[in-house]
Amino acid sequence: MLDLSSDKSIYIQIAEIIENEILLGSLKEEEQAPSTNQFAKVYQINPATARKGLNILVDEEILYKKRGLGMFVAEGARKKILKKRQSTFFQEILPEIIREAHRLEISIEEISDYILKFKERE
């Protein structure tokens, strides 16, 4: 779902929507991805904006183009997305969580306990 009030660019959100569908398995390898016109119609955005989001995934070899047919999910796409997002989690998100915990005087042990309790509830 697009968040038009977000600071994140719409085309980035489009790319993330496709990535999430691939991660969740609702869009599988070799299946056709939604077209730029479908995104434009559903989200009421310019097709060029949707195309920019899809082209990011083409550049990352997550999608590929079949001339005259549209864009399809590349073989190994899910694995590439997992690797990219895990890298972002460990290099950007987790360090920021640890810095914030330090500012709030929350120990690593407290974070770990919370994560384990949270996981049990899920």
BALOBA-1460 file (C-alpha; in Angstrom, 3 decimals):
// residues 122
<rec num="1" residu="m" x="0.000" y="0.000" z="0.000"/>
<rec num="2" residu="l" x="1.361" y="3.383" z="-0.965"/>
<rec num="3" residu="d" x="1.725" y="6.026" z="1.718"/>
<rec num="4" residu="l" x="1.409" y="9.330" z="-0.112"/>
<rec num="5" residu="s" x="2.197" y="11.250" z="3.097"/>
<rec num="6" residu="s" x="5.508" y="9.407" z="3.561"/>
<rec num="7" residu="d" x="8.875" y="11.082" z="3.044"/>
<rec num="8" residu="k" x="9.843" y="8.009" z="1.006"/>
<rec num="9" residu="s" x="9.527" y="8.508" z="-2.765"/>
<rec num="10" residu="i" x="6.545" y="6.855" z="-4.429"/>
<rec num="11" residu="y" x="8.734" y="4.982" z="-6.911"/>
<rec num="12" residu="i" x="10.747" y="3.512" z="-4.021"/>
<rec num="13" residu="q" x="7.503" y="2.431" z="-2.379"/>
<rec num="14" residu="i" x="6.421" y="0.784" z="-5.648"/>
<rec num="15" residu="a" x="9.681" y="-1.192" z="-5.736"/>
<rec num="16" residu="e" x="9.183" y="-2.223" z="-2.101"/>
<rec num="17" residu="i" x="5.600" y="-3.350" z="-2.759"/>
<rec num="18" residu="i" x="6.842" y="-5.714" z="-5.465"/>
<rec num="19" residu="e" x="9.706" y="-6.903" z="-3.263"/>
<rec num="20" residu="n" x="7.289" y="-7.603" z="-0.408"/>
<rec num="21" residu="e" x="5.013" y="-9.595" z="-2.704"/>
<rec num="22" residu="i" x="8.001" y="-11.678" z="-3.796"/>
<rec num="23" residu="l" x="9.164" y="-12.178" z="-0.188"/>
<rec num="24" residu="l" x="5.690" y="-13.259" z="0.917"/>
<rec num="25" residu="g" x="5.405" y="-15.652" z="-2.024"/>
<rec num="26" residu="s" x="2.367" y="-13.993" z="-3.543"/>
<rec num="27" residu="l" x="4.513" y="-13.190" z="-6.573"/>
<rec num="28" residu="k" x="6.708" y="-16.116" z="-7.583"/>
<rec num="29" residu="e" x="9.706" y="-16.483" z="-9.841"/>
<rec num="30" residu="e" x="8.823" y="-16.362" z="-13.536"/>
<rec num="31" residu="e" x="5.390" y="-14.850" z="-12.776"/>
<rec num="32" residu="q" x="4.394" y="-11.601" z="-14.414"/>
<rec num="33" residu="a" x="4.691" y="-8.511" z="-12.230"/>
<rec num="34" residu="p" x="1.934" y="-5.888" z="-12.201"/>
<rec num="35" residu="s" x="2.363" y="-3.428" z="-15.060"/>
<rec num="36" residu="t" x="3.083" y="0.272" z="-14.776"/>
<rec num="37" residu="n" x="-0.457" y="0.956" z="-16.003"/>
<rec num="38" residu="q" x="-1.934" y="-1.289" z="-13.299"/>
<rec num="39" residu="f" x="0.026" y="0.582" z="-10.617"/>
<rec num="40" residu="a" x="-0.957" y="3.914" z="-12.135"/>
<rec num="41" residu="k" x="-4.635" y="2.971" z="-12.184"/>
<rec num="42" residu="v" x="-4.797" y="1.399" z="-8.712"/>
<rec num="43" residu="y" x="-2.778" y="4.098" z="-6.936"/>
<rec num="44" residu="q" x="-3.768" y="7.044" z="-9.125"/>
<rec num="45" residu="i" x="-0.156" y="7.907" z="-9.948"/>
<rec num="46" residu="n" x="1.727" y="8.811" z="-13.090"/>
<rec num="47" residu="p" x="2.761" y="5.688" z="-15.081"/>
<rec num="48" residu="a" x="6.286" y="7.144" z="-15.344"/>
<rec num="49" residu="t" x="6.546" y="7.042" z="-11.541"/>
<rec num="50" residu="a" x="5.478" y="3.400" z="-11.467"/>
<rec num="51" residu="r" x="7.905" y="2.627" z="-14.312"/>
<rec num="52" residu="k" x="10.753" y="4.201" z="-12.338"/>
<rec num="53" residu="g" x="10.003" y="1.880" z="-9.391"/>
<rec num="54" residu="l" x="9.864" y="-1.197" z="-11.589"/>
<rec num="55" residu="n" x="13.062" y="-0.211" z="-13.381"/>
<rec num="56" residu="i" x="14.899" y="-0.162" z="-10.054"/>
<rec num="57" residu="l" x="14.034" y="-3.847" z="-9.748"/>
<rec num="58" residu="v" x="15.109" y="-4.485" z="-13.344"/>
<rec num="59" residu="d" x="18.469" y="-2.822" z="-12.598"/>
<rec num="60" residu="e" x="18.840" y="-5.079" z="-9.540"/>
<rec num="61" residu="e" x="17.938" y="-8.125" z="-11.681"/>
<rec num="62" residu="i" x="14.898" y="-8.874" z="-9.534"/>
<rec num="63" residu="l" x="12.587" y="-8.323" z="-12.510"/>
<rec num="64" residu="y" x="13.311" y="-8.792" z="-16.180"/>
<rec num="65" residu="k" x="11.517" y="-7.562" z="-19.273"/>
<rec num="66" residu="k" x="9.955" y="-9.771" z="-21.908"/>
<rec num="67" residu="r" x="9.552" y="-7.667" z="-24.986"/>
<rec num="68" residu="g" x="5.902" y="-7.009" z="-25.697"/>
<rec num="69" residu="l" x="4.706" y="-8.985" z="-22.657"/>
<rec num="70" residu="g" x="5.767" y="-7.019" z="-19.578"/>
<rec num="71" residu="m" x="7.997" y="-7.613" z="-16.603"/>
<rec num="72" residu="f" x="8.537" y="-10.916" z="-14.854"/>
<rec num="73" residu="v" x="10.127" y="-12.044" z="-11.600"/>
<rec num="74" residu="a" x="13.663" y="-13.265" z="-12.207"/>
<rec num="75" residu="e" x="14.976" y="-16.585" z="-11.020"/>
<rec num="76" residu="g" x="16.628" y="-16.134" z="-7.607"/>
<rec num="77" residu="a" x="14.791" y="-12.843" z="-6.990"/>
<rec num="78" residu="r" x="13.575" y="-13.782" z="-3.514"/>
<rec num="79" residu="k" x="17.079" y="-14.761" z="-2.442"/>
<rec num="80" residu="k" x="18.502" y="-11.450" z="-3.733"/>
<rec num="81" residu="i" x="15.856" y="-9.457" z="-1.875"/>
<rec num="82" residu="l" x="16.464" y="-11.383" z="1.356"/>
<rec num="83" residu="k" x="20.215" y="-10.796" z="1.090"/>
<rec num="84" residu="k" x="19.735" y="-7.072" z="0.368"/>
<rec num="85" residu="r" x="17.296" y="-6.546" z="3.228"/>
<rec num="86" residu="q" x="19.361" y="-8.574" z="5.690"/>
<rec num="87" residu="s" x="22.355" y="-6.438" z="4.786"/>
<rec num="88" residu="t" x="20.312" y="-3.263" z="5.370"/>
<rec num="89" residu="f" x="19.047" y="-4.641" z="8.686"/>
<rec num="90" residu="f" x="22.524" y="-5.454" z="10.022"/>
<rec num="91" residu="q" x="24.333" y="-2.430" z="8.584"/>
<rec num="92" residu="e" x="21.741" y="0.308" z="9.128"/>
<rec num="93" residu="i" x="18.719" y="-0.650" z="11.223"/>
<rec num="94" residu="l" x="20.296" y="-2.726" z="14.002"/>
<rec num="95" residu="p" x="23.125" y="-0.237" z="14.718"/>
<rec num="96" residu="e" x="20.532" y="2.543" z="15.017"/>
<rec num="97" residu="i" x="18.453" y="0.416" z="17.417"/>
<rec num="98" residu="i" x="21.546" y="-0.240" z="19.523"/>
<rec num="99" residu="r" x="22.476" y="3.472" z="19.549"/>
<rec num="100" residu="e" x="18.944" y="4.426" z="20.601"/>
<rec num="101" residu="a" x="18.937" y="1.732" z="23.302"/>
<rec num="102" residu="h" x="22.239" y="3.117" z="24.588"/>
<rec num="103" residu="r" x="20.754" y="6.640" z="24.736"/>
<rec num="104" residu="l" x="17.775" y="5.223" z="26.664"/>
<rec num="105" residu="e" x="20.071" y="3.186" z="28.937"/>
<rec num="106" residu="i" x="18.581" y="-0.106" z="27.777"/>
<rec num="107" residu="s" x="21.062" y="-2.977" z="27.925"/>
<rec num="108" residu="i" x="21.655" y="-5.506" z="25.140"/>
<rec num="109" residu="e" x="20.399" y="-8.165" z="27.577"/>
<rec num="110" residu="e" x="17.118" y="-6.289" z="28.048"/>
<rec num="111" residu="i" x="16.724" y="-6.020" z="24.291"/>
<rec num="112" residu="s" x="17.470" y="-9.706" z="23.891"/>
<rec num="113" residu="d" x="14.946" y="-10.655" z="26.625"/>
<rec num="114" residu="y" x="12.328" y="-8.446" z="25.000"/>
<rec num="115" residu="i" x="12.939" y="-9.996" z="21.579"/>
<rec num="116" residu="l" x="12.590" y="-13.514" z="22.988"/>
<rec num="117" residu="k" x="9.359" y="-12.625" z="24.828"/>
<rec num="118" residu="f" x="8.025" y="-10.887" z="21.733"/>
<rec num="119" residu="k" x="8.841" y="-13.921" z="19.594"/>
<rec num="120" residu="e" x="7.009" y="-16.228" z="22.031"/>
<rec num="121" residu="r" x="3.874" y="-14.103" z="21.724"/>
<rec num="122" residu="e" x="3.987" y="-14.079" z="17.907"/>
